[in-house]
């Protein structure tokens, strides 16, 4: 995602070049390097959110925990804690686990993989104890009983897994909600940004797009440009602090 949005940042600010950014590109990647490829706040014209999504905490079925608090208790019984997989250092699912470790005051052993599917396969096989994953990535295994869903990461329960509690039900204040949004290069005239915002909002509300987002387990969301600006600043400050305190760097 960083390569694509970096191209957007360098484009002419005429409104004809826009791009899809997300939580990774605008609130995580810029803080994983001492020489970030762009400034997520200064180099873009935010246009609109298009969706939000959460992660789901899944475990191998053999793990004797029926909720996230019981899972955290198991961490304290094993030297070094249980093992958790991620799709790589600095990924959203890595940071989801780091945040949980802090609110639960436990130690965990991170096992980074080169992608979420490889990590999930090893959770299913019992090579790693658990991981945070996207709902679309793990839903088939959850339905099949190959992995057990313990919690989702939104402020409240996610409509796609309404029978699975939110982590916040056990640890109030915990929240990880990713987003996708449209951005253009900095300097696009406000009238053009507002026109793009109106058109994108209409598309997101259309039955065809609603169905497509539902198939991907995304929650449709739109915003004003100013609301998106504030979202990027707020989420970026949150992840910047966690990345710094945990000493996380890209491989």
WOCOR-V943284 format. One record per pair of residues at least 4 apart in sequence whose C-alpha atoms are under 6 Angstrom apart, sorted by sequence separation. I is the first residue (numbers start at 0). GAP is how many residues later the second one is. D is the distance in Angstrom with one decimal. If there is no record, write none. Layout:
((I & GAP & D) (I & GAP & D))
This chain:
((1 & 4 & 5.9) (20 & 4 & 5.9) (22 & 4 & 5.3) (23 & 4 & 4.9) (24 & 4 & 5.5) (38 & 4 & 5.4) (89 & 4 & 5.9) (99 & 4 & 5.9) (100 & 4 & 5.6) (122 & 4 & 5.9) (134 & 4 & 5.5) (140 & 4 & 6.0) (157 & 4 & 5.5) (167 & 4 & 4.4) (213 & 4 & 5.7) (222 & 4 & 5.9) (229 & 4 & 6.0) (230 & 4 & 6.0) (231 & 4 & 5.7) (235 & 4 & 5.8) (238 & 4 & 5.9) (241 & 4 & 6.0) (242 & 4 & 5.8) (23 & 5 & 5.7) (64 & 5 & 5.2) (100 & 5 & 5.1) (121 & 5 & 5.1) (122 & 5 & 4.9) (140 & 5 & 5.0) (141 & 5 & 5.3) (156 & 5 & 5.7) (167 & 5 & 5.9) (203 & 5 & 5.6) (212 & 5 & 5.1) (242 & 5 & 5.2) (29 & 6 & 5.0) (64 & 6 & 5.2) (74 & 6 & 4.2) (112 & 6 & 5.8) (121 & 6 & 5.9) (122 & 6 & 5.9) (140 & 6 & 5.8) (141 & 6 & 5.9) (167 & 6 & 5.0) (74 & 7 & 5.2) (85 & 7 & 5.8) (122 & 7 & 5.8) (85 & 8 & 5.3) (156 & 8 & 5.7) (156 & 9 & 5.1) (155 & 10 & 5.7) (150 & 13 & 5.6) (152 & 13 & 5.8) (25 & 14 & 5.2) (150 & 14 & 5.1) (151 & 14 & 4.7) (152 & 14 & 5.7) (150 & 15 & 5.0) (151 & 15 & 6.0) (150 & 16 & 5.4) (154 & 20 & 5.3) (153 & 21 & 5.2) (123 & 22 & 5.9) (152 & 22 & 5.4) (153 & 22 & 5.6) (1 & 23 & 5.3) (123 & 23 & 5.7) (152 & 23 & 5.1) (153 & 23 & 5.5) (0 & 24 & 5.7) (87 & 24 & 4.6) (86 & 25 & 5.9) (87 & 25 & 5.3) (80 & 26 & 5.2) (81 & 26 & 5.5) (82 & 26 & 4.7) (83 & 26 & 5.3) (84 & 26 & 4.7) (85 & 26 & 4.9) (86 & 26 & 4.9) (87 & 26 & 5.9) (80 & 27 & 4.4) (82 & 27 & 6.0) (83 & 27 & 5.9) (84 & 27 & 5.6) (85 & 27 & 5.9) (86 & 27 & 5.6) (86 & 28 & 4.2) (86 & 29 & 4.4) (8 & 34 & 5.6) (84 & 34 & 5.7) (8 & 35 & 5.9) (92 & 39 & 5.0) (83 & 44 & 5.9) (82 & 45 & 5.6) (83 & 45 & 5.7) (82 & 46 & 5.3) (83 & 46 & 4.8) (84 & 46 & 5.0) (83 & 47 & 5.1) (59 & 63 & 5.5) (59 & 64 & 5.4) (59 & 66 & 5.7) (59 & 69 & 5.9) (58 & 70 & 5.9) (58 & 71 & 4.2) (57 & 72 & 5.6) (57 & 73 & 5.7) (56 & 74 & 5.8) (56 & 75 & 4.4) (55 & 76 & 5.3) (54 & 77 & 5.9) (55 & 77 & 5.4) (54 & 78 & 5.2) (54 & 79 & 4.7) (67 & 82 & 6.0) (66 & 83 & 5.2) (60 & 86 & 5.5) (59 & 87 & 5.1) (60 & 87 & 5.6) (58 & 88 & 5.6) (58 & 89 & 5.2) (57 & 90 & 5.2) (57 & 91 & 4.4) (56 & 92 & 5.8) (57 & 92 & 5.9) (56 & 93 & 5.6) (56 & 94 & 5.2) (55 & 95 & 5.8) (55 & 96 & 4.3) (54 & 97 & 5.8) (54 & 98 & 5.5) (53 & 99 & 5.6) (53 & 100 & 5.7) (53 & 123 & 4.9) (52 & 124 & 5.8) (53 & 124 & 6.0) (52 & 125 & 5.2) (51 & 126 & 5.5) (51 & 127 & 4.3) (50 & 128 & 5.7) (50 & 129 & 5.5) (49 & 130 & 5.8) (49 & 131 & 5.2) (48 & 132 & 4.1) (47 & 133 & 5.6) (47 & 134 & 5.5) (46 & 135 & 5.4) (46 & 136 & 5.3) (45 & 137 & 4.6) (44 & 138 & 5.6) (44 & 139 & 4.9) (43 & 140 & 5.6) (44 & 140 & 5.4) (43 & 141 & 4.4) (44 & 141 & 4.6) (43 & 142 & 4.1) (42 & 143 & 5.0) (46 & 146 & 6.0) (47 & 149 & 5.8) (46 & 150 & 5.6) (22 & 155 & 5.4) (22 & 156 & 5.5) (21 & 157 & 5.4) (21 & 158 & 4.2) (20 & 159 & 5.8) (21 & 159 & 5.9) (20 & 160 & 5.3) (19 & 161 & 5.7) (20 & 161 & 6.0) (88 & 161 & 5.9) (19 & 162 & 4.8) (18 & 163 & 5.6) (18 & 164 & 5.5) (17 & 165 & 5.7) (52 & 165 & 5.3) (17 & 166 & 4.4) (51 & 167 & 5.2) (50 & 168 & 5.4) (50 & 169 & 4.3) (50 & 170 & 4.4) (49 & 171 & 5.1) (12 & 172 & 5.4) (48 & 172 & 5.9) (49 & 172 & 5.1) (48 & 173 & 4.6) (12 & 174 & 5.4) (13 & 174 & 5.7) (47 & 174 & 5.8) (48 & 174 & 5.3) (12 & 175 & 4.6) (47 & 175 & 5.1) (8 & 176 & 4.5) (47 & 176 & 5.8) (7 & 177 & 5.6) (47 & 177 & 5.5) (46 & 178 & 4.7) (45 & 179 & 5.3) (26 & 208 & 5.9) (26 & 209 & 4.1) (30 & 209 & 5.7) (31 & 217 & 5.2))
